[in-house]
């Protein structure tokens, strides 16, 4: 069992995700593991045609603070119903290989 908590933030818009996680990382000791992008339910007809999920870890209290701060920042830009926050207090090590899976990857230098 992992001692870290897992935080998940889903918002419409890459810039919203970045702004929200910038505030979250400044407010709490969390580490971003990965970002993933998907098409929203409305597809190309959506005002913002991308849903971004950010996966991050930290202590339970830090993850909760980060999610709260991230939601507050995202709500400045998009409706509350377009924001999903979730945490897993002590996630299974079986999830580890899945956390880095996504469409957004780090370019190797």
RACOR-V310171 format. One record per residue. SS is DSSP state (H for helix, E for strand, C for the rest). PHI is phi in radians with two decimals (999 if undefined). NEAR is the number of other C-alpha atoms within 12 Angstrom. Layout:
<<SS,PHI,NEAR> <SS,PHI,NEAR>>
This chain:
<<C,999,13> <C,-1.42,18> <C,-1.46,15> <C,-1.48,26> <E,-1.60,35> <E,-1.99,37> <E,-1.93,44> <E,-2.25,40> <E,-2.15,46> <E,-2.15,38> <E,-2.49,42> <E,-1.53,38> <C,1.86,32> <H,-1.13,28> <H,-1.16,21> <H,-1.15,32> <H,-1.07,43> <H,-1.12,25> <H,-1.09,27> <H,-1.13,37> <H,-1.31,43> <H,-1.05,25> <H,-1.10,24> <H,-1.09,35> <H,-1.21,29> <H,-1.36,18> <H,-1.60,23> <C,-2.55,27> <C,-1.53,26> <E,-2.20,32> <E,-2.14,27> <E,-1.29,29> <E,-1.64,28> <E,-2.88,29> <E,-2.20,32> <E,-2.34,31> <E,-2.10,27> <E,-2.44,24> <C,-1.42,23> <C,-1.25,21> <C,-0.92,15> <C,-1.37,14> <H,1.07,14> <H,-1.17,13> <H,-1.42,11> <C,-1.20,15> <C,-1.03,16> <C,-2.03,25> <C,-1.44,19> <C,-2.64,27> <E,-1.87,32> <E,-2.00,35> <E,-1.98,40> <E,-1.95,47> <E,-1.94,38> <E,-2.56,40> <E,-2.23,39> <E,2.93,32> <C,-1.17,25> <H,-0.98,26> <H,-1.15,23> <H,-1.16,28> <H,-1.13,36> <H,-1.10,32> <H,-1.10,29> <H,-1.04,40> <H,-1.14,44> <H,-1.10,29> <H,-1.15,27> <H,-1.09,41> <H,-1.08,36> <H,-1.02,28> <H,-1.19,28> <H,-1.09,35> <C,-1.15,22> <C,-1.26,17> <C,-2.08,23> <C,-2.38,26> <C,-1.09,18> <H,-0.96,18> <H,-1.23,14> <H,-1.73,28> <E,-2.13,31> <E,-2.12,28> <E,-2.19,33> <E,-2.67,26> <E,-2.41,29> <E,-2.09,27> <C,-1.08,22> <C,-2.59,22> <C,-1.36,24> <C,-1.23,17> <H,-1.07,15> <H,-1.12,11> <H,-1.37,17> <H,-0.81,21> <H,-1.12,12> <H,-1.48,16> <H,-1.13,25> <C,-1.54,21> <C,-1.29,19> <C,3.01,19> <C,-1.43,18> <C,-1.59,18> <C,-2.21,13> <C,-1.41,13> <C,-1.36,5> <C,-1.38,4> <C,-1.36,3>>
